[in-house]
Amino acid sequence: MPVPTRLPVVFLPGGVTPVAPSYAPLLAELGDEIQPLLKDLEVYSADEPPAGYSIQTEVEGLLRAVDAASLPTFHLVGYSGGGAVTLAFAAEHPERVRSLAMFEPANVPGVWDAYEQGQWVDFQEGLADLPADRMLAEFTRRQLRPGVDPPALPAGPPPPWMAQRPAGLRAMMTAFAADASDRELLRRIAMPVYLAHGLLTAEYMIHRVQVLAGLLPDLWIEAYPAVHHFAPPQRSQPKRYADALRSLWARAEGGRSPSAGADDRTYAA
């Protein structure tokens, strides 16, 4: 009896935690169902962000990684900064992506609308003037709804990779603001897309979801009531997230729609 072929799935992390620990609980849940490729962000490929860093730097790095792994097509999963990269990649190389899943992409590629421009100004105010440790704490707080406690810091000294994060996060945010690509190109992302967001994340995320709902032709949106940006479902609710991904992948592979009926699921097509 032939062994079923495992689905090729490429994972990109957010701008803080590297890809392996970011997705470890989800990958444990999925087991040997998939052929995973874990891709860290190019902004952390060296001690300092690459010269001339842009979102295109990330797109080209992802393209090199999937070509090196001999993956002509694959399912793509991204979180936060990695979610923004997956959008840019899928718009530029739609023929390579079988499905796209994101949790709270940190940006929608293209020129920002007035709301996004205002939100950027508010979010950035005073952030660059803070020392690295306070910058990271404030960066976290500004992405949560008022009254939501930030996640507790792990015990012990910070991991060595944390030293890169302040510069890397600033480089990514600058790259998002400088992106002048045509947002209409996102309409080329015709494959099934799963977009999850947490209801404890700051309100600007709702606007980001609405922007994507107006651009992506085949979009499944799911809200996670007790989740925020720094407790993403791949770590905080891996079984639920794995089930959603299985449904998405089944639809992309066999044309089946995700099962309807959950109160917090909406569909745009």
QUIHU-V496891 format. One record per run of one state. SS is the DSSP state (H for helix, E for strand, - for the rest). FROM is the first residue (numbers start at 1). LEN is the number of residues. If there is no record, write none. Layout:
ss;from;len
SS;FROM;LEN
SS;FROM;LEN
//
This chain:
ss;from;len
-;1;6
E;7;6
-;13;6
H;19;15
E;34;6
-;40;2
H;42;3
-;45;10
H;55;14
-;69;5
E;74;6
-;80;1
H;81;12
-;93;1
H;94;3
E;97;7
-;104;10
H;114;11
-;125;2
H;127;3
-;130;2
H;132;10
-;142;2
E;144;1
-;145;17
H;162;17
-;179;4
H;183;6
-;189;3
E;192;7
-;199;2
E;201;1
-;202;2
H;204;10
-;214;5
E;219;6
-;225;8
H;233;4
-;237;1
H;238;17
-;255;10
E;265;4
-;269;1
//
